[in-house]
Amino acid sequence: MAKNNETPLMQQHNAIKQRYPDAVLLFRVGDFYETFGNDAIVASKILGITLTKRNNGNAESSELAGFPHHALDTYLHKLVKAGHRVAICDQLEDPKNAKGIVKRGVTELVTPGVATSDKMLELNSNNFLCSIHFDKEDFYGAAFLDISTGEFFIAEGNREYIDKLLQSLQPAEIIFQRNKQKQFRETFNGKFYTYLLDEWIFDKSYAVEGLLKHFEVHSLKGYGIEDMHSGIIAAGTILHYLKDTEHSNLQHITSIQRINQDEHLWMDRFTIRNLELVQSTVENGRTLLNTIDHTVSPMGARLMKRWVVLPLKDKHRINERLSAVEFLIKETDLRNNLVQHIKRCGDMERLVSKIPLKKISPREVLQIARGLQMVAFIKNVIDDTYKEKNLSSDLLKRLNDSLNPCENITEKIIKEIVENPPAVANKGGIIASGIHSELDELRNIS
């Protein structure tokens, strides 16, 4: 009977909440995001905002807590870091034009493994979402995706191997089959944030179809993963999960790499801990990573961390890296030049990933162009050094050849965006004069 007495707004809220029962629902009402009932109790406790009670047409009053919509970035990361899934429900039409109640819908579901906001991410660490497929006895498929950089990895092997991967890459969230909860707890140690999915999602043909469609290819052979049946299922499940959490714009995920078990020296969790590679056993203690990490960009710091936890076994590849380091130590002028240019690149990986996610600001677009200008300088500096000194091709030369400064894109951004654009797009004043005659005319009129 009480349900019939609910206001249209609360009926709309409850209908949306039913679809996301395990998430804190941030419900946009005018200039505020409101939470109701148990969500309000959770939000007020974590965010330190006032909890009130309001009668919403029910016989009993309902808890209520909210904050201004422009403070979303301030509060969202606190809820996610506290281990909650957060569904952001926005107004899908202008209230002025709405007939009756404003149409609303969930535009994004934020979880620890699909966080993209700068406040939720650590600059020097990847934020991996991991999927594990429990295949036959003591054989598993695993996939790791960092949506904030577009890096996508796939692996498969026995319990010990997958456990070592989890300890090394420390995913922010792990998804797996709902009926394997007990098995997961018994098999893998460590305090991980986990989420359970229905068994039907872990289907080979469904996973292959999803991967082929995403990469727009006819076969997975080009990625060298076609024989990794369990790994493919795990990777396909990640793509399903991203679409399920309203992350459908994934054009920055352009490749998938296999992690080969025989390429790396595998260490168990006790070895990683006792060697203090990335975490110290004492408070404020220094780790190996702290000691050797003199990288000058977040991209370099993330790569360095991965190299520390996944050391190579191949002697030729190890010597290639050592030769590149030796070369840069000897070529002081080149090294100093590179350091200055790399510093000014910014975090290109994460900036580029914000474009398809539609979360990039005008200033960040301009930073991409400036970063690409630095890439062009880096390419030219290394090429000139090799020509002058008549050096043979090695790892550094190969990496340099793979750089693409994207001159046309750089030129377009520099030409069309003003020198000091606003922090947010809705402030206007982004496009330079002389680019669009109608825009210039409207500006003159205003």
C-alpha positions, 0 to 999 in steps of 0.5 A: 500500500505504501508503494502507491503513496510514493511520489513520482520522484521516489518511484523513479529512484526505486525503479533505478535502484532495483537495477543496481541493488549493490551500488550506492546510487547518486541520484541527480535532483536539480543541482544536487546528487541525493542518496536515500535510505541505506545509501544515505546512511553509508554516504553520510558516514564515509563523506561526513555529510549531514544525514536528514530524514524526510517524508517522501510520501511514505508512511515512514520517513526516509533517510536523505543525504546529498551534496552539490553536483559540482562536488562530485569529484570531491566525494566520488573517490572517497566512496570508491576507495571505501570499497563501494560501487557507485552508480551515477544517475543523471538527468537525461533531459533539460528540466525546463523541457520535461513534461512531468518528471525529468527522465533520469538514467545511470550514466556510469557505474564506478567501481575500484577496477574501472576508476578513471578520475585522477583522484582515484588513481595513483600516478605511479601505479597501474589500476588493473581490473582483473578477470579470472576464469576457473577452467579445469582442475588447477588451470585458470585464465586471467586478464588484466586491463587498466582502463585509464591507460588502455593496457590489456594483458592476458595469461593462463596457468596453474594456481601458483602462477596466477597467484604470483601474477595477482601478487605482482600486479595487485589488481584493484578489483577481481571478477569471477564466476558467482559459483566459484566464491568459496574456491577463490577464497581457498585458492588465492590469498590476499585481500582483494576487492572482488565482484561476482558475475553470472556463469553464462558470461564465461563462455568461449564463443561469447568472449571471442565474439566480444573481442573480435567486435571490439578490436574490429578483426576477423581473428585473434591470431595477430595478437598471438593469443588464439591458443589461450582458451581460458585467457580469452574467456577472462578477457572477454568477460572484462569487456562484458563487465565494462559495458555492464558498468556503462563504459562502452567508449573503449577505442583507446584499448587497441591491443592485447598482449600475452604474458608468457610464463617462461619469459619472466622470473616468477617469485611467490608472495613471500619472496616479493615481500621479503625482498621488499621489492615494492612494499616494505615490511617496516613502517616508512621503510624504503623498497627496492623500487623507491631506491632505483626509481628515478623516472621523470614521468608517471608513464616511466614510473608505472613501467619501472614498477612492472619491470621490477615485479616481472623481471626478464629471464631472456639473457639477450633482452636483459643485455639489450636493456643494460646496453641502452642504460649504459649508452644513456649513462655515457651520453650525458648531453643526450640523457639530460636533453631527453629528461627535460623533454620527457618531463614536459610530456605529462602523463600521455597514456592517461590523457589520451585514454580520457578522449574516448571516455569523454572526460578530457578537459580543454587544457588536457587536450592542449597538453596532449599537443604539447606532449606530442611536440616533445615526442617529435623533439625526442625522436629528432634528438635520438636520430641526430645522435645516432647519425653523428656517432654512427651507432648501430641499431639497438633497443633505444633506436628501435623504440625511437623508430616506433614513436609517432609524433602525430604532426597533423593532430598536433598542428590542428590542436595548436591552431584551433584551441586558444593558448590558455583554454578554460579548465572545463568545456562548458565555460566556453572560449575554447576555439581560437578566432579565425577558425569558424566564421559563424562562431566569430560572428556570434562572439562579436554580437555577444 
